[in-house]
Amino acid sequence: MEVKMNIYLDIDGVLIGSNSPQKDRVRFIKYILKHYPDSTFWLTSHCRKDVNRTAEQLQYNGDLPKKLIAKMDRIIQPNGFDTLKTDGIDFSKPFLWFDDNLFYSEKEVLQRHKALDSHIMMNKKEPKMAKIALKILKEQKLHTDNP
Ligand SMILES: [Mg+2]
């Protein structure tokens, strides 16, 4: 059974520019593409209204395999926002948002929607972060599959 949950992904400090080993970040990304192919969205400054530069950013400023970047580009949906990243979140659905940052104003919006737990703070200095994030995803799936 596919889980009805949206995934929101930041790029810098999460998929690239983090101390997590490449193989762990690749595993994390592949898991998302496999289990949430229809409900994963960019939530990054590299994807604003009408301008999606995520593939360029991943390709020129990161270390991920080209094939994987192409697959992400096909599957992950663009999602523009104006000022706050929370503007790009659909609060009517359960979600997980992986980001290495959270502005105070965004935190307030999450709190208002009782969704603070849906933001996963990705510590880019922590080498185990991608592994931890994958574990969170797997636990979430277990929880959602067997309510
Ligand atoms: Mg970031």
Backbone and ligand atoms as CSV (ligand in chain L), in Angstrom:
chain,resi,resn,atom,element,x,y,z
A,1,MET,N,N,0.832,-1.202,0.000
A,1,MET,CA,C,0.000,0.000,0.000
A,1,MET,C,C,0.867,1.253,0.000
A,2,GLU,N,N,0.571,2.158,-0.910
A,2,GLU,CA,C,1.338,3.406,-0.929
A,2,GLU,C,C,0.847,4.343,0.162
A,3,VAL,N,N,1.784,4.977,0.789
A,3,VAL,CA,C,1.446,5.894,1.864
A,3,VAL,C,C,1.017,7.235,1.281
A,4,LYS,N,N,-0.087,7.734,1.750
A,4,LYS,CA,C,-0.534,9.040,1.296
A,4,LYS,C,C,0.136,10.113,2.148
A,5,MET,N,N,1.337,10.432,1.758
A,5,MET,CA,C,2.062,11.455,2.510
A,5,MET,C,C,2.888,12.255,1.516
A,6,ASN,N,N,2.968,13.537,1.725
A,6,ASN,CA,C,3.822,14.352,0.866
A,6,ASN,C,C,5.218,14.468,1.466
A,7,ILE,N,N,6.199,14.498,0.586
A,7,ILE,CA,C,7.589,14.700,1.000
A,7,ILE,C,C,8.061,16.021,0.399
A,8,TYR,N,N,8.645,16.873,1.225
A,8,TYR,CA,C,9.210,18.141,0.747
A,8,TYR,C,C,10.714,18.121,0.976
A,9,LEU,N,N,11.447,18.449,-0.071
A,9,LEU,CA,C,12.902,18.307,-0.020
A,9,LEU,C,C,13.643,19.612,-0.285
A,10,ASP,N,N,14.523,19.931,0.632
A,10,ASP,CA,C,15.483,21.009,0.411
A,10,ASP,C,C,16.701,20.393,-0.275
A,11,ILE,N,N,17.551,21.205,-0.849
A,11,ILE,CA,C,18.741,20.671,-1.527
A,11,ILE,C,C,20.019,20.957,-0.727
A,12,ASP,N,N,20.359,22.237,-0.590
A,12,ASP,CA,C,21.633,22.581,0.060
A,12,ASP,C,C,21.606,22.230,1.551
A,13,GLY,N,N,22.618,21.490,1.966
A,13,GLY,CA,C,22.696,21.091,3.378
A,13,GLY,C,C,21.904,19.828,3.669
A,14,VAL,N,N,21.203,19.328,2.638
A,14,VAL,CA,C,20.400,18.116,2.826
A,14,VAL,C,C,20.844,17.035,1.834
A,15,LEU,N,N,20.678,17.320,0.541
A,15,LEU,CA,C,21.058,16.343,-0.491
A,15,LEU,C,C,22.500,16.538,-0.924
A,16,ILE,N,N,22.969,17.784,-0.850
A,16,ILE,CA,C,24.375,18.086,-1.138
A,16,ILE,C,C,24.872,19.063,-0.068
A,17,GLY,N,N,26.188,19.200,0.030
A,17,GLY,CA,C,26.739,20.134,1.017
A,17,GLY,C,C,26.481,19.699,2.442
A,18,SER,N,N,26.507,18.386,2.669
A,18,SER,CA,C,26.338,17.893,4.029
A,18,SER,C,C,27.458,16.899,4.325
A,19,ASN,N,N,27.675,16.635,5.569
A,19,ASN,CA,C,28.744,15.701,5.955
A,19,ASN,C,C,28.329,14.235,5.864
A,20,SER,N,N,27.078,13.985,5.526
A,20,SER,CA,C,26.661,12.592,5.347
A,20,SER,C,C,27.344,12.035,4.101
A,21,PRO,N,N,27.845,10.793,4.183
A,21,PRO,CA,C,28.497,10.205,3.019
A,21,PRO,C,C,27.543,10.136,1.822
A,22,GLN,N,N,28.125,10.208,0.621
A,22,GLN,CA,C,27.302,10.184,-0.589
A,22,GLN,C,C,26.402,8.955,-0.629
A,23,LYS,N,N,26.929,7.795,-0.259
A,23,LYS,CA,C,26.130,6.563,-0.375
A,23,LYS,C,C,24.886,6.624,0.526
A,24,ASP,N,N,24.996,7.262,1.667
A,24,ASP,CA,C,23.827,7.379,2.543
A,24,ASP,C,C,22.800,8.352,1.968
A,25,ARG,N,N,23.290,9.444,1.357
A,25,ARG,CA,C,22.361,10.403,0.740
A,25,ARG,C,C,21.670,9.768,-0.466
A,26,VAL,N,N,22.421,8.956,-1.219
A,26,VAL,CA,C,21.833,8.271,-2.371
A,26,VAL,C,C,20.735,7.310,-1.905
A,27,ARG,N,N,21.013,6.562,-0.834
A,27,ARG,CA,C,20.004,5.630,-0.299
A,27,ARG,C,C,18.736,6.371,0.127
A,28,PHE,N,N,18.925,7.472,0.795
A,28,PHE,CA,C,17.814,8.304,1.261
A,28,PHE,C,C,16.965,8.768,0.063
A,29,ILE,N,N,17.626,9.268,-0.960
A,29,ILE,CA,C,16.916,9.761,-2.151
A,29,ILE,C,C,16.201,8.614,-2.872
A,30,LYS,N,N,16.903,7.483,-3.047
A,30,LYS,CA,C,16.294,6.356,-3.763
A,30,LYS,C,C,15.059,5.830,-3.035
A,31,TYR,N,N,15.118,5.822,-1.722
A,31,TYR,CA,C,13.970,5.364,-0.934
A,31,TYR,C,C,12.758,6.276,-1.202
A,32,ILE,N,N,13.005,7.562,-1.218
A,32,ILE,CA,C,11.921,8.520,-1.456
A,32,ILE,C,C,11.340,8.342,-2.862
A,33,LEU,N,N,12.220,8.218,-3.861
A,33,LEU,CA,C,11.749,8.076,-5.238
A,33,LEU,C,C,10.939,6.794,-5.414
A,34,LYS,N,N,11.334,5.746,-4.692
A,34,LYS,CA,C,10.633,4.472,-4.813
A,34,LYS,C,C,9.276,4.493,-4.112
A,35,HIS,N,N,9.232,5.070,-2.931
A,35,HIS,CA,C,8.006,4.972,-2.127
A,35,HIS,C,C,7.067,6.173,-2.257
A,36,TYR,N,N,7.599,7.298,-2.704
A,36,TYR,CA,C,6.755,8.494,-2.826
A,36,TYR,C,C,6.902,9.152,-4.207
A,37,PRO,N,N,6.783,8.344,-5.276
A,37,PRO,CA,C,7.040,8.899,-6.617
A,37,PRO,C,C,6.007,9.948,-7.041
A,38,ASP,N,N,4.820,9.881,-6.451
A,38,ASP,CA,C,3.768,10.816,-6.877
A,38,ASP,C,C,3.541,11.951,-5.891
A,39,SER,N,N,4.319,11.990,-4.839
A,39,SER,CA,C,4.011,12.980,-3.805
A,39,SER,C,C,5.270,13.587,-3.190
A,40,THR,N,N,6.298,13.756,-4.022
A,40,THR,CA,C,7.517,14.403,-3.533
A,40,THR,C,C,7.718,15.729,-4.271
A,41,PHE,N,N,8.014,16.749,-3.505
A,41,PHE,CA,C,8.092,18.118,-4.041
A,41,PHE,C,C,9.386,18.794,-3.604
A,42,TRP,N,N,9.902,19.646,-4.468
A,42,TRP,CA,C,11.029,20.484,-4.079
A,42,TRP,C,C,10.553,21.585,-3.142
A,43,LEU,N,N,11.380,21.885,-2.154
A,43,LEU,CA,C,11.125,23.041,-1.304
A,43,LEU,C,C,12.498,23.660,-1.043
A,44,THR,N,N,12.947,24.400,-2.031
A,44,THR,CA,C,14.312,24.914,-2.038
A,44,THR,C,C,14.353,26.240,-2.789
A,45,SER,N,N,15.305,27.068,-2.445
A,45,SER,CA,C,15.436,28.360,-3.131
A,45,SER,C,C,15.792,28.163,-4.602
A,46,HIS,N,N,16.199,26.946,-4.986
A,46,HIS,CA,C,16.529,26.688,-6.390
A,46,HIS,C,C,15.292,26.354,-7.223
A,47,CYS,N,N,14.137,26.347,-6.592
A,47,CYS,CA,C,12.893,26.110,-7.318
A,47,CYS,C,C,11.863,27.126,-6.847
A,48,ARG,N,N,11.765,28.201,-7.612
A,48,ARG,CA,C,10.787,29.234,-7.290
A,48,ARG,C,C,9.722,29.218,-8.377
A,49,LYS,N,N,8.757,30.094,-8.210
A,49,LYS,CA,C,7.671,30.129,-9.191
A,49,LYS,C,C,8.222,30.212,-10.614
A,50,ASP,N,N,7.876,29.250,-11.452
A,50,ASP,CA,C,8.249,29.211,-12.879
A,50,ASP,C,C,9.736,28.979,-13.147
A,51,VAL,N,N,10.559,28.918,-12.139
A,51,VAL,CA,C,11.988,28.722,-12.373
A,51,VAL,C,C,12.493,27.545,-11.544
A,52,ASN,N,N,12.797,26.464,-12.242
A,52,ASN,CA,C,13.284,25.268,-11.557
A,52,ASN,C,C,14.757,25.029,-11.920
A,53,ARG,N,N,15.642,25.377,-11.001
A,53,ARG,CA,C,17.069,25.190,-11.254
A,53,ARG,C,C,17.658,24.073,-10.393
A,54,THR,N,N,16.790,23.166,-9.963
A,54,THR,CA,C,17.263,22.119,-9.045
A,54,THR,C,C,18.281,21.191,-9.713
A,55,ALA,N,N,18.014,20.784,-10.958
A,55,ALA,CA,C,18.936,19.861,-11.627
A,55,ALA,C,C,20.311,20.513,-11.817
A,56,GLU,N,N,20.317,21.791,-12.207
A,56,GLU,CA,C,21.593,22.499,-12.373
A,56,GLU,C,C,22.362,22.552,-11.060
A,57,GLN,N,N,21.651,22.902,-10.001
A,57,GLN,CA,C,22.317,23.009,-8.705
A,57,GLN,C,C,22.912,21.664,-8.285
A,58,LEU,N,N,22.123,20.599,-8.452
A,58,LEU,CA,C,22.600,19.267,-8.064
A,58,LEU,C,C,23.789,18.848,-8.914
A,59,GLN,N,N,23.726,19.179,-10.189
A,59,GLN,CA,C,24.767,18.743,-11.105
A,59,GLN,C,C,26.072,19.509,-10.919
A,60,TYR,N,N,25.979,20.833,-10.752
A,60,TYR,CA,C,27.205,21.630,-10.747
A,60,TYR,C,C,27.759,21.894,-9.353
A,61,ASN,N,N,26.951,21.746,-8.332
A,61,ASN,CA,C,27.455,22.055,-6.991
A,61,ASN,C,C,27.384,20.877,-6.035
A,62,GLY,N,N,27.151,19.696,-6.570
A,62,GLY,CA,C,27.049,18.532,-5.701
A,62,GLY,C,C,27.859,17.367,-6.208
A,63,ASP,N,N,27.646,16.215,-5.579
A,63,ASP,CA,C,28.444,15.025,-5.898
A,63,ASP,C,C,27.560,13.813,-6.203
A,64,LEU,N,N,26.284,14.064,-6.508
A,64,LEU,CA,C,25.378,12.936,-6.746
A,64,LEU,C,C,25.534,12.421,-8.182
A,65,PRO,N,N,25.296,11.118,-8.395
A,65,PRO,CA,C,25.421,10.554,-9.745
A,65,PRO,C,C,24.447,11.226,-10.722
A,66,LYS,N,N,24.942,11.430,-11.954
A,66,LYS,CA,C,24.141,12.117,-12.985
A,66,LYS,C,C,22.809,11.417,-13.242
A,67,LYS,N,N,22.855,10.072,-13.255
A,67,LYS,CA,C,21.643,9.297,-13.528
A,67,LYS,C,C,20.578,9.540,-12.471
A,68,LEU,N,N,21.044,9.625,-11.228
A,68,LEU,CA,C,20.111,9.858,-10.128
A,68,LEU,C,C,19.521,11.269,-10.226
A,69,ILE,N,N,20.348,12.227,-10.588
A,69,ILE,CA,C,19.864,13.605,-10.739
A,69,ILE,C,C,18.782,13.661,-11.823
A,70,ALA,N,N,19.017,12.940,-12.936
A,70,ALA,CA,C,18.034,12.918,-14.021
A,70,ALA,C,C,16.718,12.300,-13.546
A,71,LYS,N,N,16.823,11.248,-12.739
A,71,LYS,CA,C,15.628,10.588,-12.223
A,71,LYS,C,C,14.870,11.517,-11.260
A,72,MET,N,N,15.615,12.198,-10.412
A,72,MET,CA,C,14.977,13.147,-9.496
A,72,MET,C,C,14.268,14.231,-10.284
A,73,ASP,N,N,14.907,14.671,-11.378
A,73,ASP,CA,C,14.337,15.731,-12.188
A,73,ASP,C,C,13.021,15.286,-12.830
A,74,ARG,N,N,12.939,14.001,-13.166
A,74,ARG,CA,C,11.701,13.470,-13.760
A,74,ARG,C,C,10.592,13.306,-12.721
A,75,ILE,N,N,10.975,12.875,-11.522
A,75,ILE,CA,C,9.969,12.450,-10.548
A,75,ILE,C,C,9.555,13.555,-9.554
A,76,ILE,N,N,10.523,14.291,-9.055
A,76,ILE,CA,C,10.202,15.270,-8.005
A,76,ILE,C,C,9.550,16.505,-8.621
A,77,GLN,N,N,8.430,16.886,-8.051
A,77,GLN,CA,C,7.630,17.951,-8.653
A,77,GLN,C,C,8.087,19.332,-8.202
A,78,PRO,N,N,8.124,20.267,-9.154
A,78,PRO,CA,C,8.488,21.638,-8.780
A,78,PRO,C,C,7.412,22.233,-7.882
A,79,ASN,N,N,7.820,23.122,-7.039
A,79,ASN,CA,C,6.904,23.663,-6.049
A,79,ASN,C,C,7.391,25.052,-5.675
A,80,GLY,N,N,6.759,26.052,-6.231
A,80,GLY,CA,C,7.223,27.404,-5.962
A,80,GLY,C,C,6.653,27.978,-4.681
A,81,PHE,N,N,7.380,28.885,-4.092
A,81,PHE,CA,C,6.855,29.607,-2.932
A,81,PHE,C,C,7.369,31.033,-3.031
A,82,ASP,N,N,6.684,31.946,-2.355
A,82,ASP,CA,C,7.108,33.343,-2.439
A,82,ASP,C,C,8.147,33.684,-1.387
A,83,THR,N,N,7.710,33.773,-0.153
A,83,THR,CA,C,8.617,34.200,0.906
A,83,THR,C,C,8.947,33.047,1.837
A,84,LEU,N,N,7.919,32.449,2.401
A,84,LEU,CA,C,8.131,31.355,3.345
A,84,LEU,C,C,8.003,30.020,2.634
A,85,LYS,N,N,8.867,29.091,3.008
A,85,LYS,CA,C,8.759,27.757,2.420
A,85,LYS,C,C,7.428,27.102,2.788
A,86,THR,N,N,6.910,27.474,3.943
A,86,THR,CA,C,5.630,26.889,4.370
A,86,THR,C,C,4.488,27.263,3.411
A,87,ASP,N,N,4.676,28.316,2.604
A,87,ASP,CA,C,3.667,28.658,1.589
A,87,ASP,C,C,3.536,27.542,0.557
A,88,GLY,N,N,4.583,26.735,0.419
A,88,GLY,CA,C,4.559,25.656,-0.564
A,88,GLY,C,C,4.070,24.330,-0.022
A,89,ILE,N,N,3.632,24.331,1.248
A,89,ILE,CA,C,3.195,23.081,1.886
A,89,ILE,C,C,1.679,22.959,1.875
A,90,ASP,N,N,1.201,21.765,1.525
A,90,ASP,CA,C,-0.234,21.469,1.589
A,90,ASP,C,C,-0.531,20.897,2.973
A,91,PHE,N,N,-1.132,21.713,3.823
A,91,PHE,CA,C,-1.359,21.300,5.209
A,91,PHE,C,C,-2.566,20.382,5.374
A,92,SER,N,N,-3.270,20.120,4.265
A,92,SER,CA,C,-4.414,19.205,4.381
A,92,SER,C,C,-3.952,17.747,4.331
A,93,LYS,N,N,-2.652,17.540,4.022
A,93,LYS,CA,C,-2.125,16.173,3.939
A,93,LYS,C,C,-0.971,15.992,4.912
A,94,PRO,N,N,-0.804,14.751,5.402
A,94,PRO,CA,C,0.385,14.499,6.216
A,94,PRO,C,C,1.639,14.677,5.364
A,95,PHE,N,N,2.709,15.113,5.991
A,95,PHE,CA,C,3.928,15.349,5.214
A,95,PHE,C,C,5.165,15.243,6.082
A,96,LEU,N,N,6.303,15.081,5.418
A,96,LEU,CA,C,7.598,15.236,6.056
A,96,LEU,C,C,8.387,16.235,5.228
A,97,TRP,N,N,9.030,17.158,5.910
A,97,TRP,CA,C,9.792,18.220,5.259
A,97,TRP,C,C,11.229,18.142,5.760
A,98,PHE,N,N,12.145,17.806,4.839
A,98,PHE,CA,C,13.557,17.660,5.196
A,98,PHE,C,C,14.311,18.932,4.824
A,99,ASP,N,N,14.805,19.626,5.831
A,99,ASP,CA,C,15.484,20.905,5.602
A,99,ASP,C,C,16.524,21.119,6.699
A,100,ASP,N,N,17.589,21.850,6.359
A,100,ASP,CA,C,18.608,22.130,7.375
A,100,ASP,C,C,18.363,23.472,8.054
A,101,ASN,N,N,17.209,24.039,7.816
A,101,ASN,CA,C,16.890,25.355,8.344
A,101,ASN,C,C,15.420,25.454,8.694
A,102,LEU,N,N,15.101,26.360,9.581
A,102,LEU,CA,C,13.688,26.668,9.823
A,102,LEU,C,C,13.635,28.098,10.366
A,103,PHE,N,N,13.069,29.000,9.580
A,103,PHE,CA,C,12.953,30.376,10.035
A,103,PHE,C,C,11.866,30.455,11.108
A,104,TYR,N,N,12.018,31.448,11.964
A,104,TYR,CA,C,11.055,31.587,13.052
A,104,TYR,C,C,9.624,31.724,12.516
A,105,SER,N,N,9.483,32.490,11.436
A,105,SER,CA,C,8.136,32.698,10.876
A,105,SER,C,C,7.572,31.391,10.301
A,106,GLU,N,N,8.454,30.545,9.772
A,106,GLU,CA,C,8.002,29.244,9.263
A,106,GLU,C,C,7.614,28.331,10.426
A,107,LYS,N,N,8.396,28.404,11.493
A,107,LYS,CA,C,8.098,27.607,12.683
A,107,LYS,C,C,6.708,27.966,13.237
A,108,GLU,N,N,6.419,29.259,13.214
A,108,GLU,CA,C,5.098,29.704,13.688
A,108,GLU,C,C,3.965,29.113,12.847
A,109,VAL,N,N,4.179,29.084,11.539
A,109,VAL,CA,C,3.148,28.522,10.650
A,109,VAL,C,C,2.966,27.032,10.953
A,110,LEU,N,N,4.083,26.322,11.102
A,110,LEU,CA,C,3.992,24.891,11.425
A,110,LEU,C,C,3.240,24.686,12.735
A,111,GLN,N,N,3.573,25.489,13.723
A,111,GLN,CA,C,2.908,25.361,15.027
A,111,GLN,C,C,1.409,25.604,14.913
A,112,ARG,N,N,1.052,26.589,14.109
A,112,ARG,CA,C,-0.360,26.908,13.934
A,112,ARG,C,C,-1.111,25.712,13.339
A,113,HIS,N,N,-0.415,24.956,12.478
A,113,HIS,CA,C,-1.029,23.775,11.849
A,113,HIS,C,C,-0.740,22.501,12.635
A,114,LYS,N,N,-0.175,22.640,13.819
A,114,LYS,CA,C,0.214,21.496,14.657
A,114,LYS,C,C,1.069,20.500,13.857
A,115,ALA,N,N,2.000,21.044,13.102
A,115,ALA,CA,C,2.789,20.204,12.196
A,115,ALA,C,C,4.295,20.360,12.438
A,116,LEU,N,N,4.650,20.819,13.616
A,116,LEU,CA,C,6.077,21.042,13.888
A,116,LEU,C,C,6.888,19.747,13.768
A,117,ASP,N,N,6.265,18.622,14.141
A,117,ASP,CA,C,6.961,17.330,14.064
A,117,ASP,C,C,7.226,16.889,12.624
A,118,SER,N,N,6.538,17.497,11.676
A,118,SER,CA,C,6.722,17.108,10.275
A,118,SER,C,C,7.986,17.712,9.674
A,119,HIS,N,N,8.555,18.703,10.347
A,119,HIS,CA,C,9.816,19.287,9.886
A,119,HIS,C,C,10.971,18.502,10.492
A,120,ILE,N,N,11.783,17.905,9.607
A,120,ILE,CA,C,12.950,17.161,10.076
A,120,ILE,C,C,14.170,18.055,9.911
A,121,MET,N,N,14.739,18.470,11.037
A,121,MET,CA,C,15.899,19.362,11.002
A,121,MET,C,C,17.144,18.563,10.620
A,122,MET,N,N,17.616,18.793,9.415
A,122,MET,CA,C,18.765,18.055,8.895
A,122,MET,C,C,20.059,18.776,9.274
A,123,ASN,N,N,20.750,18.264,10.270
A,123,ASN,CA,C,22.022,18.852,10.694
A,123,ASN,C,C,23.104,18.467,9.679
A,124,LYS,N,N,23.546,19.454,8.897
A,124,LYS,CA,C,24.471,19.114,7.807
A,124,LYS,C,C,25.851,18.722,8.325
A,125,LYS,N,N,26.145,19.054,9.574
A,125,LYS,CA,C,27.457,18.695,10.138
A,125,LYS,C,C,27.475,17.266,10.672
A,126,GLU,N,N,26.302,16.687,10.865
A,126,GLU,CA,C,26.199,15.343,11.439
A,126,GLU,C,C,26.359,14.293,10.326
A,127,PRO,N,N,27.448,13.502,10.377
A,127,PRO,CA,C,27.686,12.525,9.303
A,127,PRO,C,C,26.622,11.432,9.217
A,128,LYS,N,N,25.884,11.211,10.294
A,128,LYS,CA,C,24.855,10.162,10.266
A,128,LYS,C,C,23.488,10.694,9.842
A,129,MET,N,N,23.422,11.972,9.460
A,129,MET,CA,C,22.115,12.600,9.255
A,129,MET,C,C,21.278,11.917,8.172
A,130,ALA,N,N,21.880,11.585,7.036
A,130,ALA,CA,C,21.108,10.947,5.959
A,130,ALA,C,C,20.583,9.591,6.420
A,131,LYS,N,N,21.403,8.876,7.197
A,131,LYS,CA,C,20.973,7.587,7.745
A,131,LYS,C,C,19.795,7.772,8.698
A,132,ILE,N,N,19.897,8.784,9.544
A,132,ILE,CA,C,18.827,9.062,10.511
A,132,ILE,C,C,17.538,9.425,9.758
A,133,ALA,N,N,17.685,10.238,8.709
A,133,ALA,CA,C,16.512,10.658,7.935
A,133,ALA,C,C,15.833,9.454,7.271
A,134,LEU,N,N,16.641,8.536,6.760
A,134,LEU,CA,C,16.085,7.327,6.136
A,134,LEU,C,C,15.331,6.500,7.171
A,135,LYS,N,N,15.899,6.413,8.371
A,135,LYS,CA,C,15.259,5.662,9.449
A,135,LYS,C,C,13.901,6.294,9.801
A,136,ILE,N,N,13.871,7.600,9.844
A,136,ILE,CA,C,12.611,8.300,10.139
A,136,ILE,C,C,11.571,7.970,9.072
A,137,LEU,N,N,11.986,7.974,7.812
A,137,LEU,CA,C,11.073,7.639,6.709
A,137,LEU,C,C,10.540,6.223,6.843
A,138,LYS,N,N,11.432,5.281,7.138
A,138,LYS,CA,C,11.015,3.882,7.250
A,138,LYS,C,C,10.061,3.680,8.418
A,139,GLU,N,N,10.334,4.343,9.527
A,139,GLU,CA,C,9.444,4.228,10.689
A,139,GLU,C,C,8.084,4.837,10.386
A,140,GLN,N,N,8.107,5.933,9.681
A,140,GLN,CA,C,6.862,6.609,9.310
A,140,GLN,C,C,6.002,5.681,8.444
A,141,LYS,N,N,6.666,4.974,7.533
A,141,LYS,CA,C,5.950,4.088,6.632
A,141,LYS,C,C,5.309,2.922,7.392
A,142,LEU,N,N,6.075,2.358,8.319
A,142,LEU,CA,C,5.528,1.287,9.168
A,142,LEU,C,C,4.295,1.778,9.904
A,143,HIS,N,N,4.425,2.948,10.471
A,143,HIS,CA,C,3.364,3.540,11.252
A,143,HIS,C,C,2.117,3.778,10.387
A,144,THR,N,N,2.349,4.248,9.145
A,144,THR,CA,C,1.224,4.584,8.269
A,144,THR,C,C,0.584,3.339,7.671
A,145,ASP,N,N,1.407,2.309,7.413
A,145,ASP,CA,C,0.868,1.072,6.851
A,145,ASP,C,C,0.055,0.265,7.869
A,146,ASN,N,N,0.440,0.366,9.132
A,146,ASN,CA,C,-0.257,-0.373,10.181
A,146,ASN,C,C,-0.803,0.555,11.250
A,147,PRO,N,N,-1.849,1.268,10.949
A,147,PRO,CA,C,-2.355,2.247,11.918
A,147,PRO,C,C,-2.969,1.580,13.149
L,1,MG,MG,MG,19.201,24.230,2.975
